[in-house]
């Protein structure tokens, strides 16, 4: 085989320095452009500049490639939420408001990851690694819900923290998916997504009988306890109980 043919093969990516990462980045670009269902395995290879057979060196199929992207997204999501929660400082309500804003910011700033995580149709419960990453991210919201539940005033029934976490996640996800995303699917809104989510959570907490006028520096019983995320049962995407 001539040197020129070998050179052409190298230029096409047969000797890619970091093939796996190149494929992940290529797929992210395609998701941002066409959505998680808008490209094929061969499209990802072509975008990465490699042969159609090259991706099989690292991924079984397109779903495994998407799963790797979704897992990385959840890992970054967990980091963002953890930083926002900051162990519930300076108080539970203030820290929780930061978590909501961080949720919306991630959907806006990382739309390709967000789509892979929530809109790819991947069977999360059949992929232990992906499920574990998603549960760790959900664990931050559940930890915040545990602290919020502990703020229930005397005489007010304390709701299950898991139920609160799922309700609040649903609200956050709805606002992010409709109004806070960073792609062309974002709907127009006569207010900021952050203001909409804050109002929803405020109405929700008031409906449960919780105090909602707390300010930074105020202390409560819940804030005297460490806020490590409780164990989350591996029962499906984002801890949905069976």
BELPE-V244839 format. One record per backbone hydrogen bond with DSSP energy under -0.5 kcal/mol. NH is the residue of the N-H (numbers start at 1). CO is the residue of the C=O. E is the energy in kcal/mol with one decimal. If there is no record, write none. Layout:
nh->(NH	NH)
co->(CO	CO)
e->(E	E)
This chain:
nh->(6	7	8	9	10	11	12	13	14	16	19	22	23	24	25	26	27	28	29	30	31	32	33	34	35	35	38	44	45	46	47	48	49	49	50	54	55	56	57	58	59	65	66	67	68	69	70	71	72	73	74	75	76	77	78	79	80	81	82	83	84	85	86	88	89	89	95	96	97	98	99	100	101	102	103	104	105	106	107	108	109	110	114	115	116	117	118	119	124	126	127	131	132	133	134	135	136	137	138	139	140	140	141	142	143	144	145	146	147	148	149	150	151	152	156	157	159	164	165	166	167	168	169	170	171	172	173	174	175	176	177	178	179	180	182	186	187	196	197	198	199	200	201	202	203	204	205	206	207	208	209	210	218	223	224	224	225	233	235	239	240)
co->(2	3	4	5	6	7	8	10	9	13	16	18	19	20	21	22	23	24	25	26	27	28	29	30	30	31	35	40	41	42	43	44	45	46	45	51	51	53	54	55	55	61	62	63	64	65	66	67	68	69	70	71	72	73	74	75	76	77	78	79	80	81	82	85	85	86	91	92	93	94	95	96	97	98	99	100	101	102	103	104	105	106	110	111	112	113	114	115	122	123	124	127	128	129	130	131	132	133	134	135	136	137	137	138	139	140	141	142	143	144	145	146	148	149	153	155	157	160	161	162	163	164	165	166	167	168	169	170	171	172	173	174	175	175	107	183	178	192	193	194	195	196	197	198	199	200	201	202	203	204	206	205	215	220	220	221	222	231	233	236	237)
e->(-1.9	-2.5	-2.3	-2.2	-2.1	-2.5	-1.7	-1.5	-2.0	-1.4	-0.6	-2.3	-2.4	-2.2	-2.5	-2.3	-2.6	-2.2	-2.1	-2.0	-2.6	-2.4	-1.5	-3.5	-0.5	-2.2	-1.6	-1.9	-2.0	-2.7	-2.7	-1.9	-0.7	-0.8	-2.6	-1.0	-0.6	-1.2	-2.1	-1.9	-2.5	-1.6	-2.6	-2.7	-2.0	-1.7	-2.9	-2.7	-2.1	-2.4	-2.6	-2.2	-2.2	-2.8	-2.8	-1.8	-2.4	-2.7	-2.7	-2.1	-2.0	-2.8	-2.4	-1.9	-0.6	-1.4	-2.4	-2.5	-2.2	-1.6	-1.7	-1.9	-1.9	-2.5	-2.3	-2.0	-2.4	-2.3	-1.9	-1.9	-2.8	-2.5	-2.7	-2.3	-2.3	-2.5	-2.1	-2.9	-1.7	-1.9	-1.8	-2.9	-2.5	-1.8	-2.2	-2.6	-2.0	-1.6	-2.3	-2.0	-0.7	-1.2	-0.9	-2.6	-2.3	-2.1	-2.3	-2.4	-1.8	-2.5	-2.9	-1.4	-1.6	-1.5	-2.1	-0.6	-0.7	-2.2	-2.9	-2.4	-2.5	-2.9	-2.6	-2.3	-2.1	-2.6	-3.1	-2.3	-2.3	-2.6	-2.8	-1.9	-2.8	-1.5	-1.3	-1.5	-3.6	-2.1	-2.6	-2.4	-2.2	-2.2	-2.6	-2.3	-2.4	-2.3	-2.9	-2.5	-2.2	-1.1	-1.4	-2.5	-2.0	-0.7	-0.5	-1.3	-1.5	-0.5	-2.3	-1.7	-1.0)
